[in-house]
Amino acid sequence: MEARAIGRFVRQSPRKVRLVADLIRGQGVNEAYAILQFNEKKAARSIEKLLKSAVANAMSKADTEGERLDVDDLYVKRALVDEGPTYKRWRARAMGRASPIRKRTSHITVVVDRKE
């Protein structure tokens, strides 16, 4: 039974978020929580919130289907980080010129599933 959580327009570049997502992909949920809790990157907080949401979605889905689900049986099946829209801003430079600033966003998807 698969459950997912999607975080859209997360204000951090996808390249930085992918570094953290790669750490938890394929891990058990409890081990993924431990990895994220002790990781000092900003992206770890966003992914941790999504992981908790995905686990809650799995528990809710199991309740509606009348099944029993133990959190220890779940693992992170997929952790995807896609690029969201880029906010474009301008910075003043010398001699009346301007240079662009690109503020990148991410769409993060965390999918949890039961171990076979």
C-alpha positions as MATLAB code, in Angstrom:
seq = 'MEARAIGRFVRQSPRKVRLVADLIRGQGVNEAYAILQFNEKKAARSIEKLLKSAVANAMSKADTEGERLDVDDLYVKRALVDEGPTYKRWRARAMGRASPIRKRTSHITVVVDRKE';
ca = [
       0.000    0.000    0.000;
       1.601    3.164   -1.251;
       1.113    6.645    0.224;
       2.707    9.907   -0.761;
       3.126   13.527    0.238;
       3.993   16.389   -2.095;
       5.573   19.690   -1.121;
       5.365   22.308   -3.826;
       7.152   25.639   -4.208;
       9.703   24.900   -1.463;
      12.044   27.880   -1.415;
      15.317   26.047   -1.900;
      17.204   25.012   -4.988;
      16.541   21.459   -6.216;
      20.249   20.695   -6.358;
      20.611   21.255   -2.599;
      17.428   19.359   -1.730;
      18.465   16.348   -3.842;
      21.558   15.902   -1.664;
      19.321   15.182    1.333;
      16.692   13.202   -0.602;
      19.395   10.813   -1.827;
      20.271    9.971    1.787;
      16.834    8.605    2.700;
      15.780    6.900   -0.539;
      15.276    3.174    0.121;
      15.696    3.478    3.909;
      13.207    2.380    6.538;
      11.017    5.171    7.892;
      12.561    5.132   11.374;
      16.084    5.187    9.943;
      15.105    8.030    7.595;
      13.780   10.024   10.577;
      17.125    9.562   12.334;
      19.104   10.621    9.268;
      17.000   13.747    8.790;
      16.996   14.695   12.454;
      20.793   14.787   12.663;
      21.386   16.307    9.235;
      22.199   20.011    9.518;
      21.050   21.046    6.050;
      17.991   23.287    5.717;
      16.410   20.858    3.252;
      16.288   18.152    5.937;
      13.524   20.035    7.779;
      11.328   20.237    4.665;
      11.835   16.579    3.780;
      11.208   15.526    7.387;
       7.836   17.304    7.378;
       6.925   15.596    4.109;
       7.994   12.191    5.414;
       5.782   12.625    8.483;
       2.911   13.639    6.231;
       3.424   10.605    3.969;
       3.430    8.257    6.975;
       0.241    9.888    8.300;
      -1.333    9.493    4.854;
      -0.394    5.790    4.859;
      -1.929    5.299    8.310;
      -5.107    7.087    7.236;
      -5.309    5.049    4.041;
      -4.892    1.820    6.015;
      -7.675    2.855    8.430;
     -10.119    3.575    5.620;
      -9.334    0.205    3.993;
      -9.695   -1.589    7.326;
      -6.099   -2.849    7.423;
      -3.544   -2.791   10.221;
      -0.363   -0.906    9.508;
       2.766   -0.707   11.621;
       5.098    2.242   11.029;
       8.085   -0.107   11.349;
       6.931   -1.894    8.166;
       7.177    1.250    6.026;
      10.135    2.356    3.932;
      10.846    5.295    1.642;
      10.065    3.947   -1.803;
      10.739    7.157   -3.712;
      12.028   10.618   -2.904;
      11.839   12.886   -5.943;
      12.930   16.489   -6.238;
      11.769   18.395   -9.300;
      12.459   21.977  -10.258;
       9.717   24.482   -9.579;
       9.343   27.968  -11.018;
      12.234   30.368  -10.607;
      11.592   33.791   -9.109;
      13.556   36.384  -11.053;
      14.859   39.438   -9.228;
      17.355   42.132  -10.173;
      20.381   43.478   -8.339;
      21.743   46.963   -8.952;
      25.252   47.055  -10.378;
      27.742   49.738  -11.381;
      26.989   52.402  -14.005;
      23.207   51.967  -13.860;
      23.250   48.343  -14.928;
      21.446   45.390  -13.345;
      22.284   41.726  -12.997;
      19.748   38.935  -12.488;
      19.194   36.975   -9.296;
      17.427   33.637   -9.710;
      15.600   32.377   -6.625;
      14.936   28.720   -7.331;
      12.110   26.588   -5.943;
      11.554   22.846   -5.668;
       8.700   20.376   -5.833;
       9.423   17.475   -3.441;
       7.586   14.138   -3.522;
       8.040   11.468   -0.838;
       6.438    8.036   -1.371;
       6.323    5.398    1.378;
       5.304    1.778    0.950;
       5.033   -1.388    3.016;
       7.995   -3.787    2.968;
       7.219   -7.038    1.188;
];
